[in-house]
Amino acid sequence: MKKATNGLKTLPGGHNTIGFSYRGYDIHLKPYLTYLFFYIVNEEDATVTILRVLRDGMNWQFIMKQWFAQNK
């Protein structure tokens, strides 16, 4: 997992967005081995914040919708 997160240092915006936003930032999805990393990029601060890590094969759209509904 550290290798996947360290890879975000070079080109964090290079992964697809998922159509959801969090606090005004588009959420990106980075697949890595059997995991899915969901993160946002703050270009002003030059930071990447990982929001969730899920196992591949999980219904991530449902999980993210539930998470947003609980964290409004």
C-alpha positions as CSV (number, residue, x, y, z in Angstrom):
1,M,0.0,0.0,0.0
2,K,2.9,2.4,0.7
3,K,4.1,1.8,-2.8
4,A,0.7,2.8,-4.3
5,T,0.5,5.9,-2.2
6,N,4.1,7.0,-2.9
7,G,3.2,6.7,-6.6
8,L,0.7,9.5,-6.2
9,K,3.6,12.0,-5.5
10,T,4.6,12.2,-9.2
11,L,1.3,12.6,-11.0
12,P,-1.7,12.6,-8.6
13,G,-4.1,13.9,-11.2
14,G,-3.2,11.2,-13.7
15,H,-6.0,8.8,-12.6
16,N,-9.6,9.0,-13.5
17,T,-12.2,10.8,-11.5
18,I,-15.3,8.9,-10.4
19,G,-18.0,11.5,-10.8
20,F,-18.2,12.3,-7.1
21,S,-16.7,15.3,-5.3
22,Y,-15.7,15.9,-1.7
23,R,-15.5,19.4,-0.2
24,G,-15.3,20.8,-3.7
25,Y,-12.5,18.5,-4.9
26,D,-13.0,15.7,-7.6
27,I,-12.4,12.3,-6.2
28,H,-9.8,10.2,-8.1
29,L,-9.6,6.4,-8.3
30,K,-6.3,4.6,-8.4
31,P,-6.5,0.8,-8.7
32,Y,-3.5,-1.1,-7.2
33,L,-3.3,-4.9,-7.0
34,T,-6.5,-5.9,-5.3
35,Y,-7.2,-2.4,-3.8
36,L,-9.0,0.7,-4.9
37,F,-7.6,4.0,-3.6
38,F,-10.0,7.0,-3.5
39,Y,-8.3,10.3,-3.0
40,I,-8.5,14.1,-3.7
41,V,-5.8,16.5,-4.9
42,N,-5.4,20.0,-3.5
43,E,-3.1,21.7,-6.0
44,E,-2.9,24.9,-4.0
45,D,-1.3,23.1,-1.0
46,A,0.3,20.4,-3.2
47,T,-1.3,17.7,-1.1
48,V,-3.0,14.4,-1.7
49,T,-5.6,13.1,0.8
50,I,-6.6,9.5,0.6
51,L,-10.3,9.2,1.6
52,R,-11.0,5.5,1.4
53,V,-9.2,2.2,0.5
54,L,-11.5,-0.6,-0.6
55,R,-10.9,-4.1,-1.8
56,D,-11.4,-4.6,-5.5
57,G,-14.7,-6.4,-6.2
58,M,-16.7,-4.5,-3.6
59,N,-19.6,-2.4,-4.8
60,W,-17.6,0.8,-4.4
61,Q,-20.3,3.0,-6.0
62,F,-22.8,2.0,-3.3
63,I,-20.3,2.3,-0.5
64,M,-19.3,5.8,-1.6
65,K,-22.9,6.9,-1.9
66,Q,-23.6,5.7,1.6
67,W,-20.4,7.3,2.9
68,F,-21.4,10.7,1.4
69,A,-24.9,10.4,2.8
70,Q,-23.5,9.9,6.3
71,N,-20.9,12.7,6.1
72,K,-22.9,15.6,4.8
